[in-house]
Amino acid sequence: MKKLPGKTVERLSKYRRALHGSLAENRSYIFSHELAALLHITAVQVRRDLMLIGYASVMRKGYDVRELINRIGEVIDAPGGLNVAIVGMGNLGRAITGYFMGKRTNLNVVAAFDVDPQKVDKVVAGVKCYHLDQIKKLKSELDITIAVLAVPPDQAGKVTPLLVSNGIRGIMNFTTVPLKVPDNVFLEEFDMITSIEKVAYFVKENQQLQSL
């Protein structure tokens, strides 16, 4: 199977969460239009995505929920899981650490890093915080491959090369600073300010339409 587009991988992850919700409701099958409605997309998009991973519905019954969950896992999860570190244990870093725990068994938050002596050696949601200068040692010992970057913006440009040079292969950037990484490192950037401004724009547009 060819490498999937990033947007397809995002939707597959959302499908799986929705399917787990259906499973909790004791549903064994679900149609493409029902799954699409849960995610506010089209049934055509759902069918296209699932065709890419070689999965088709059962005639007149829809998709087997449990089978589809397993199939998505085979495609997007790494065998044995991957280990994650949270870098930056301020308010955002602590919140991310707490949110992660128990959400996904395939992604394991195994360490946190900071340079603040008051945060080092503390434990948040079962995750110990280490000084950032231990990244090289612990990257190898704990087999860390992914870093969630939640440091202050003025530190992002300094911390990123350190992560890359020590073998981190995927970075989720929660700072407001665009980063540059080598081609062999996958970078995902989440800009919270841009996202909320997008929401605000559409609220404004809807309010203007309603006032006409």
Secondary structure, 3 states (H helix, E strand, C coil): CCCCCHHHHHHHHHHHHHHHHHHHCCCCEECHHHHHHHHCCCHHHHHHHHHHCCCCCECCCEEEHHHHHHHHHHHHCCCCCEEEEEECCCHHHHHHHHHHCCCCCCEEEEEEEECCCCCCCCEECCEEEEEHHHHHHHHHHCCEEEEEECCCHHHHHHHHHHHHHCCCCEEEECCCCCCCCCCCCEEEECCHHHHHHHHHHHHHHHHHHHHC
